[in-house]
Amino acid sequence: MMFQLNSVISPVVCSQVRRHLASSFFCASIMELAYVCEWEKRPKSTHCPSIPLVCSWSCRNLVAFSTDLKNDDDDKDVSHMIHIIDTEHPWDVYSINSGHTEVISCLEWDQSGSRLLSADGDGQIKCWSMSDHLVNSWESVLSSSVDGDPIVALSWLHNGVKLALHVEMSGSTNFGEKFSRVKFSPSLTLFGGKPMEGWLAVTVSGLVTVSLLKPGGTLLTASESLCRLRGRVALADIAFTGGGNIVVAATDGSSSSPVQFYKVVVSVVSEKCRIDTELLPSLFLRCTTDPLRREKYPAVTHLKFLTRENSEQVLLCASNQSGSIVECWSLRKEGLPVNNIFQHRSPVVGEKQPTILKWRILTTTNDLERVSAVALPKLPISISNTDLKVASDTKFCPGLGLALAFHDGSIQILHRLSLHTMGVFYGSSSSAQRPGDESTIKRQRAAGPALHFKALQFSWTSLALAGVDNHGKLHMLRVSPSMGQVLEMNTTLRHLLFLLEYCMVTGYDWWDVLLHVQPSMVHNLVEKLHEEYMRQNQALQQVLATRIVAVKASLCKLSTATAARACDFHAKLLLIAISATLKSLLRPHVLNTPDKSPGDRLTEICAKNTDTDIDKVMINLKTEEFVLDGPPLQSLQQLIQWVGDFVLYLLANLPNQGSMVRPGFGFMRDGASLGMLREMLVMIRIWGLLKPGCLPTFTATSDSQDNMQLLFRLLTKLWLCSRDDGPPQDPDESLIDECCLLPSQLLVPSMDWLPVNDGVIVKLQGKHPLRLQFGKASSLPGAGTTAPLEVFTRCGCVTMLRSPNKTNAMKQWEQRWIKNCLCGGLWRRIPISCFIQSE
């Protein structure tokens, strides 16, 4: 569903949009409060919202927002703070004393969600990045400045990566048809076409400043006026074009002044940054030409491009002390009128009518309450006339609405084409909460200004909305994917499945999708996700292999009925990682072997050879490819031991797998995973001949028993029952009988562990919002005080920041987890005391 962004949306279409929305949408349950997190009251210092308050939400579901930390004893002692939270653990806030001398005016995440830009009212720009990839450890690594010139707009340069989400193809089985790469040029490229990193900012005096990150880590900066006659810029926004250009929209803050647009081209000439600017067509707000509203809304309070990758549609909000009006404009090509003298001449072959670019208003709202914040959706659906038809046919609404927060505490979601109201959220202290409820209004008047949102941000799937209010509290809201429509369960599942697939393909975090998954949906979602994955080509399956397992694990943790399957999926993630690590250590005996790697040959031989004798399988392998030095083998003994224990656990529990309740059930029919375990037993057997100390140790009742031979024989029999090339079969009685005898032959390890549900997602299954406090994990309902929850990551994994093992094999293992945990979540540093206490 890709169309030109300058497609014309006529008033007739907008009226159709309104009629359709009026008949299809209603406001019930469109937004629900999930949780509120507030600051602890301190005796000598308080967190208060900065003016302006800014907030930004990354694709990794990290939310950054600003406050001012004031000392009650000294009003001049103010620290400008940046707070970063993981939405799953909002109480575990990391607060940065930014070092900005003036109030922070902009926060911007980069496209990977791992670096953050902050800018202030003194022209200072700082780049923050994770220290050691820890979500609660940040440092300022780069900075630039335009001294004394406040920053009003800030953005990272575009890296040229743009994905289109085709809603009308949501029923397709091919991910390539659902999500496609759009041709989009980076803002600036290095030699070979690699995008150059950097950022661009607009100052209040009309300067545009660019900072480019050179390959060596140094910054290349330059500044240029937007136009020859520099003027005050009160508001600005930045967008990008497919051709690699940058467009800046700017206004001096007066609704009677034109909104100016500038094309900005960045280049590097002779190791110096060059900026060229060009004035584009401007516009005047419609409300200033309306005789009834000419002077009613004197100030422009919000200026936003509808998306960063669409410079041809812009949203404007003009306000007075008590109200606002919102207008949506579009840039389109129009034919240039020709004088009557030339209209009768014969046209030249191939001659085209001259055209000009002109801003036309799409639609405008009626008079509204005063707008305090605006949030635009990030989901990359096409903005065109067909959006209405697609929404009607598929009932898929994420990304169609924009959010407005008002000074009465309410939030409205408006259709971003028609600006028609799709739903309303009434805050807990909103005077509009109960229309006609006079007691609520009286209480608000007595208490002073109503609690309202100063900053709003949509998540990257538009299924959640984060707001920071005028008291500095963080509110997390669910946004219904159906925008309040009553849908069939299959339709709801299809929409959630579509967004989970989108997160898998893009690599974005999927926490905001889990907000809408009920326990009764988990089984169907997991099965449908697996079906869609198996329909993809082999190359894509290999790319998404671990990501889909992590998504399944997070889904299964939402229901007690599928908690055991979550264990299986976590174990599978570890199994895949260990297998890849062990196979990567194999080296071909002859370097110029063109056919397959030793790991691929091992897989092929083990798949063809169904012998239950491990030594007979070894005969077909080139054992010289498995020769390793002693230290690497010994350092891998813990991983080898886990493989041996896991095989023993699975086989010993085979007779008890009459239901899906017990962990391990998912492996009994998983031929691929059983085959992977079988391959690793063969590798371990060969390495054991080279260095017996690396073999897994078992507590056996007989010293003469060959434990590896026994486990391989039983595992092969189980694998033969579930091979991919044949119909699945139930294990025969003899295999079950032998597995029943295993506990009397070997001591079976206990592996009945469940993932730690320490985050908020499992607590949000009910409709009651959670009340949390920053810095206090015990504020989560059901959390004890004896084991601090901040010890765990999302799946409960704990690791050492610096491994004492120095062998290359273990370094390679550690590198797999340097950025993300096994479950795909982010690491966070914990105090040693907390870890000891939890033990």
Buried (B, 14 or more C-beta within 10 A) or exposed (E): BEEEBBBBBEEEBBEBBBEBBEEBBBBEBBBBBBBBBBBEEEEEEBBBBBEBBBBBBBBBBBBBBBBBBBEEEEEEEBBBBBBBBBBBBBBBBBBBEBBBEBBBBBBBBBBEBBBBBBBBBBBBBBBBBBEEBBBBBBEBBBBBBBEEBBBBBBBBBBBBEBEBBBBBBBEEEEBBEBBBEBEBBBBBBBEEEEBBBBBBBBBBBBBBBBBBBBEEEEBBBBBBBBBEEEEBBBBBBBBBBBEBBBBBBBBBBBBBBBBBBBBBBBEBEEEEBEBEBEEBEBBEBBBBEEEEBEEBBBBBBBBBBBBBBBBBBBBBBBBBEEBBBBBBBBBBEEEEEEEEEEEEEEEEEEEEEEEEEEBEBBBBBEBBBBBBBBBBBBBBBBBBBBBBBBBEEBBBBBBBBBBBBBBBBBBBBBBBBBBBBBBBBBBEBBBBBEEEEEEBBEEBEEEEEBBBBBBBBBBBBBBBBBBBBBBBBBBBBBBBBBBBBEBEEEBBBBBBBBBBBBBBBBEBBBBBBBBBBEEEBBBBBBEBBEEBBEEBEEEBEEEBBBBBBBBBBBBBBBBEBBBBBBBBBBBBBBBBBBBBBBBBBBEBEEEEEEEEBBBEBBBEBBBEBEBBEBEEBBEBBBEEBBEBEEBBBBBBBEBBBBBBBBBBBBBBBBBEBEEBBBBBBBBBBBBBBBBBBBBBBBBBBBBBEBBEEBBBEBEBEEEEEEBBBBBBBBBBBBBBBBBEEEEEEEBEEEBBEBBEEBEEBBEBBEBEEBBBBBBBBBBBEEEEBBEBBBBBBEBBEEBEEEBBBBBBBBBBBBEEEEEEBEBEBBEBBBEBBEEBBBBBBBBBEBEEEBEEEBE
